[in-house]
Amino acid sequence: MDRTEAGSRRSVSPGEAEPWSENLDDNLARIRRLFEGSSDFVILPWRYGPDLAFRSCSFFYDSLVQERHQNYMKSVLQDLLTHEVGPGTELKIDELAAFFERRGVSAELAQMRCDLPSVAADISAGHVVVAFDGWNRALSFSALSVESRQVAEPTNESVVQGPHESTVENLQKNLGLLRLRLQSPNFKIVRSNGGGESQTQFAYGFIEGKVDPGLLEEFRVRLEKTRNMEILESSYIEQLIEDSPLSPFPQHRYTERPDTAVAAMLDGKIAVLVQGTGSILLCPGKFTEFFQSGEDYYQRTIFSSIIRILRINAFIIALTLPSLYIALTTYHPELIPTILLLAVIDAREGIPLPAFFEALLMEFFFELLREAGVRLPKSIGSAVSIVGALVIGDAAISAGIASPIMVVIVALTGIASFTIPQYNFAIALRILRFPLMVSAALLGGFGMMICFLLILLHLCSLRTLGQPYLAPLAPLRLRQFRDVVIRAPLSRLLRNPVNRGHHRSVK
């Protein structure tokens, strides 16, 4: 059902506390008007009691509730009522009400609803609502049973050694994966709902005693502003609570690994999970954390530290290599060794475009191929990217549009950007690469230095949930350098845990 149809049928807002009537026919009429036009909405009448003398109705969406749950709810109620009253005994409606109000249904978790908006909200959330003639209450049973992707190996954060479980699009399953790894009463989970027509369920979790109270309060204040907004995915929450929406640098991290989310919460972070989203949002995200991977803690210290240094070098290459080539060949050829300079001049022989436009053209083609590879089906996406890069690169060299060294530089830049563990951080490199190329084409190395200073000033002023984005680099916190560039041995990290989140929030 599209949003237009859903908006046309929803006429009761949560603020309109229209009471539930004792007359079943009145309730049926109002329910039919409210859910009119929904082909998957089911009204199931049934009878119970001695000689089936009493009327009742069940309301639910058959697209959210499977048939086995429907039949189970009916059999549970009938068996319980028959057992309570006894065969051949006359049942009165006040006895029925007393039965549910005092004892309830022990076999299933049931909630009593006394107004129409709460009944409508429960039905939309996948509940079976049961109404009885002569009673101004309705019973609501949670019976959501929608097929979802099963827990499998992560697609974006695969590891050689370590857990191979990934989050899925089911909120309850994801919370269970986290709770299984954090078997402590200090692990708190707070549930909430988005606003608008979607009423999307989401939850955030934290470890009491690990998270900074000021940070948690700041997060809750910002989250409160999203209460009446449509929340369809965790990225909606990210963009609504971040400090600088126009910054190219992400201020929060994503993960699809439960072990990474648990490690982040142990480090004082807040994990946000949204129904229908297969990844976890980790708040806040610092600059240095985007170079870290979950596998860093499953390998030996020396190997993990070397890999982190390699990622930092790849970050510098992906950001500066094209602009550095433009600056050296255009303004500073004296800085290039003579033999290499002769090779560059020979390779550019007959190229009609300046180095800047040559680099811009090849970067544009590379970005087209990368985007096509992402959007195409997986079975042909990788093949199209590889074949397209080879064909276009060879054709550009043969046609004299680009030099072989420029193709090598663009390829190295793309490969270096793929080594960044966080995809949203790699996007920032793709954006910033072009201003650096423009500054190098205009002013050479001096222009690059100006652009670097502007980026550094932006990073120093950037905040994430009120905390410094460059911490522990700026402000300098030497104690936390054990897990920044070089990963200290786990014996030191576990004996003296570094709680990067446990600092006062900087307003």
C-alpha positions, -999 to +999 in steps of 0.1 A: +000+000+000+015+034-009+016+064+014-012+082-003-036+054+003-024+049+038-028+086+045-063+087+031-076+059+054-059+071+086-084+095+102-077+089+139-048+106+156-033+094+189-046+125+205-082+117+198-090+094+227-122+080+213-134+055+239-140+018+231-177+011+232-195-018+250-216-023+219-197-046+195-217-034+164-206+003+171-170-008+174-173-028+142-187+002+123-159+025+135-132-001+127-146-006+092-146+031+085-111+035+098-096+007+078-117+010+047-099+003+015-073-020+030-077-054+013-054-071+038-074-060+068-095-089+083-125-089+106-130-124+120-162-129+139-165-159+163-186-171+192-177-186+226-193-197+259-221-221+266-240-229+234-218-203+216-241-176+229-216-148+231-202-127+202-167-116+196-145-103+168-108-104+160-091-076+140-057-079+123-038-075+091-033-109+074-001-095+058+014-091+092-002-121+111+002-156+097-027-180+098-012-202+125-011-172+148-047-164+140-060-198+148-038-201+179-053-169+194-088-181+188-081-216+203-063-201+234-093-178+242-119-205+236-100-231+257-094-207+286-129-194+286-143-229+285-120-240+313-128-210+334-166-212+331-170-249+329-192-269+305-228-261+307-223-231+330-239-198+322-213-171+315-219-134+322-200-106+306-190-091+340-174-125+349-156-124+316-143-089+323-132-099+358-114-129+344-092-109+321-088-079+344-078-100+374-060-129+359-055-122+322-044-148+297-014-167+310-006-184+277+000-152+257+010-117+267-022-097+264-028-060+268-062-043+274-071-013+253-098+011+261-098+036+232-099+034+194-065+051+186-046+025+207-065-003+191-057+010+156-020+015+165-018-021+178-034-035+146-010-015+125+019-029+145+010-066+138-013-073+168-045-094+169-071-073+187-101-092+202-133-073+210-162-087+231-198-077+229-209-060+262-173-051+274-157-017+269-122-032+266-103-049+238-076-075+242-044-070+221-021-099+214+013-094+198+013-118+168+037-101+143+050-128+120+066-113+089+093-133+071+127-116+073+163-123+063+180-148+086+212-141+105+241-147+081+277-135+074+282-098+072+284-085+036+303-052+042+324-062+072+336-097+065+365-110+086+388-139+084+389-145+121+361-136+145+323-139+147+305-142+114+270-131+126+254-101+110+224-080+120+192-083+100+161-061+093+143-074+124+146-052+155+138-079+180+165-103+165+191-075+166+184-067+202+186-104+210+221-106+194+233-077+215+217-090+247+233-124+242+267-107+242+259-083+270+244-104+298+244-076+323+216-056+339+237-025+332+229-029+295+198-007+291+175-007+260+150+021+255+123+016+228+104+043+210+084+050+179+088+074+151+060+098+142+039+104+111+022+076+092+051+051+095+053+048+133+086+030+129+099+012+160+134+019+170+155+014+201+188+027+215+210+009+239+239+018+262+258+005+292+251+023+324+283+033+341+302+033+307+284+060+288+289+096+299+257+110+315+262+143+297+265+126+263+234+105+270+214+135+280+225+154+248+215+124+227+181+122+243+175+159+238+183+156+201+163+124+197+133+141+213+132+165+183+126+136+159+095+123+178+070+136+153+091+130+122+089+101+098+118+076+106+122+050+079+159+041+084+187+047+108+203+072+085+172+095+091+181+096+128+218+101+120+210+132+099+185+146+124+208+145+154+242+153+139+259+186+147+269+196+111+246+183+084+266+201+057+300+186+066+314+159+043+327+140+073+303+115+089+298+121+126+284+087+135+294+052+125+275+022+111+281-015+117+263-047+108+284-067+133+269-073+168+304-078+183+315-044+170+284-027+184+290-043+218+326-032+218+315+003+210+290+004+239+317-009+262+336+021+250+308+045+260+289+047+228+252+046+221+238+020+197+207+029+177+186+002+160+157+007+137+130-018+126+136-026+089+173-016+090+201-041+088+228-020+104+234-004+138+241+033+142+269+041+167+269+075+183+291+094+184+318+086+158+353+102+162+377+108+133+402+081+144+376+055+148+368+054+111+402+037+105+394+009+129+379-025+120+365-052+142+391-076+130+419-054+145+411-070+179+411-106+166+446-104+152+480-101+168+491-066+179+519-062+153+497-072+124+468-050+135+490-020+140+506-024+105+472-027+089+461+005+106+492+024+094+484+010+059+449+024+061+462+058+072+486+058+042+457+048+019+437+077+033+464+101+024+469+086-011+431+086-018+429+122-008+460+138-023+474+116-052+456+132-082+461+168-068+497+161-060+503+149-096+486+180-110+507+203-088+540+187-096+535+184-133+520+219-137+539+241-112+568+221-096+585+199-122+618+206-105+607+184-075+604+154-098+635+132-103+649+137-138+644+102-150+609+101-137+602+136-152+614+124-186+591+094-184+562+117-175+569+141-203+572+112-228+539+097-215+521+130-220+535+135-255+505+142-277+479+146-249+458+176-258+444+182-223+462+199-194+469+177-164+439+190-144+413+183-171+429+150-178+427+140-141+391+154-139+380+134-169+395+101-157+381+106-121+347+113-136+348+081-156+360+061-126+332+075-104+307+065-131+320+030-132+320+027-094+284+039-091+273+016-119+290-013-101+270-005-070+236-001-086+238-031-110+229-066-099+258-083-080+261-110-106+271-085-133+281-054-113+317-065-106+322-077-141+309-045-156+332-024-133+363-044-141+357-048-178+346-011-181+377+001-163+400-019-185+382-010-218+379+027-210+414+030-197+429+013-227+407+032-251+416+066-234+453+058-238+449+047-274+428+077-283+454+101-268+429+115-243+448+103-212+484+092-204+492+058-190+505+074-158+472+092-152+453+059-155+477+044-129+471+073-106+433+072-108+434+034-103+456+037-072+434+064-058+403+042-062+420+012-047+432+033-017+397+045-010+384+010-009+407+002+021+387+025+044+365+003+066+337+028+068+319+034+035+304+068+046+339+080+055+352+069+020+325+091+005+340+121+022+373+114+004+356+112-029+340+147-023+372+164-010+394+150-037+379+175-063+384+207-043+420+197-038+425+191-075+410+226-083+433+242-057+464+224-071+455+235-107+451+271-096+480+276-072+500+244-072+514+232-039+505+265-022+469+259-032+470+224-017+483+238+016+455+263+018+430+236+011+446+213+037+445+241+063+408+247+056+400+210+060+420+209+093+402+240+106+369+223+098+379+191+116+391+210+147+358+229+149+336+199+142+316+183+170+298+150+173+270+151+199+289+180+214+322+162+217+355+171+198+356+152+165+394+149+165+397+136+200+421+122+212+443+141+187+428+174+195+424+179+224+454+158+230+447+128+253+479+106+254+463+079+275+439+070+247+467+067+221+469+030+230+442+023+204+445+050+177+474+044+153+491+016+171+469-010+188+483-019+222+483-055+233+449-067+246+465-074+280+468-037+285+436-027+268+415-051+289+433-044+321+431-007+317+401-001+294+400+032+275+366+047+278+367+073+251+331+082+256+334+090+293+342+127+290+322+157+296+302+169+266+316+200+250+287+223+242 
